[in-house]
Amino acid sequence: MHIPDGYLSPQTCAVLGAAMLPVWGTAARKVKATLKARQVPLLALGAAFSFTIMMYNIPIPDGTTAHATGGALLAILLGPWAASIGLSIALAIQALFFGDGGILAFGANAFNMAFIQPFASYYVYRLLAGRSPVAPGRRFLAAAVAGFAGINLAALAAAVEFGLQPTLFHTASGTPLYSPYPLALAVPAMTLAHLLVAGPVEGIVTGLVVRYLGRVQPHLLQQEAGGGGVTPGGGASSGLKKLALGLAILVVLSPLGLLAAGTAWGEWSPEELQQMLGFVPPGMVALASRWSHALFPDYAVPGLEGSWVAAALGYILSALVGLGLIAGIFLIIHKLAAGKPKDGAGYHAR
């Protein structure tokens, strides 16, 4: 679902980037006003979890791949505004350092995965969970449905963005300038992959984590009436250590994402499109070459190529680099939050 540069016109990227500006501005104000310094580590862990889980590619029967995002889980635990900040940071690091998603297309990717997904997931969860106690059954179902719904709505948005390009931007002869796939092809391809594979995975992962937290760290799910924030309990430090351990296990196992053959739908390189279609849209050629930038393209470390073991080691090192960057950003946020004279009330939308 990470749209590379060249698939969307500069005009489309500008519109979606502009649409995200008020979202980021509002999110920054809400998080700044309500952020508690002791809650920053949970937000950092959430962003790191999202970054890591997106490295787990899942094979799709048509030969492509997809992945979960963790966006629903962040929204349930932290609220949609804080989740938007965490996901945007993860997406920015992926684009800048790993070439996973384009720099020009960053606003579009953030619109889909850091706006549509967390907000849709959060409100679906709140609707289904209601005022139910923190118990396995209903909360698990609410979280699973929220994860499934959020990622599918984000995928649908990406499909529409792809599908509008051939209609809006083409040469005089009708050749697409950017994405060559019309709505009739893009929407079924993207939605089926997420309805049948990525959506259920996102839902199950979200539901299982919420169920686990409901048993061992229920304070993380005790939201105030009207969408209040996380209320840390006495075992918050122990809970964060357990979550950090789980994240470390995910990092070590991340090379499993290399086992899925194929490229995610809509993320093919110009060379792959040339082989598949026999041509490359001219606008895509210009934008893709202009923004060829990644230090660790596709989470590969230069010099660690050849064998699967070397590639797996590079994958783990890339994950560690990404998590280190996230940790550094949130360390700065933590210091700023710790300097506030008074704690706020939580993360969630009011």
Sequence and secondary structure as in RCSB ss.txt:
>XXXX:A:sequence
MHIPDGYLSPQTCAVLGAAMLPVWGTAARKVKATLKARQVPLLALGAAFSFTIMMYNIPIPDGTTAHATGGALLA
ILLGPWAASIGLSIALAIQALFFGDGGILAFGANAFNMAFIQPFASYYVYRLLAGRSPVAPGRRFLAAAVAGFAG
INLAALAAAVEFGLQPTLFHTASGTPLYSPYPLALAVPAMTLAHLLVAGPVEGIVTGLVVRYLGRVQPHLLQQEA
GGGGVTPGGGASSGLKKLALGLAILVVLSPLGLLAAGTAWGEWSPEELQQMLGFVPPGMVALASRWSHALFPDYA
VPGLEGSWVAAALGYILSALVGLGLIAGIFLIIHKLAAGKPKDGAGYHAR
>XXXX:A:secstr
    TTSS HHHHHHHHHHHHHHHHHHHHHHHHH  GGGHHHHHHHHHHHHHHTT  EE TTS EE    HHHHH
HHH HHHHHHHHHHHHHHHHHHH SS STTHHHHHHIIIIIHHHHHHHHHHHHHTT  S HHHHHHHHHHHHHHH
HHHHHHHHHHHHHHHHHHSB TT  BSS    HHHHHHHHHHHIIIIIHHHHHHHHHHHHHHHHHH GGGG   T
TT      TTHHHHHHHHHHHHHHHHHHGGGGGGS S BTT   HHHHHHHHS   HHHHHHHHHT   SSGGG 
 TT  SSHHHHHHHHHHHHHHHHHHHHHHHHHHHHHHHT SS  S SS  
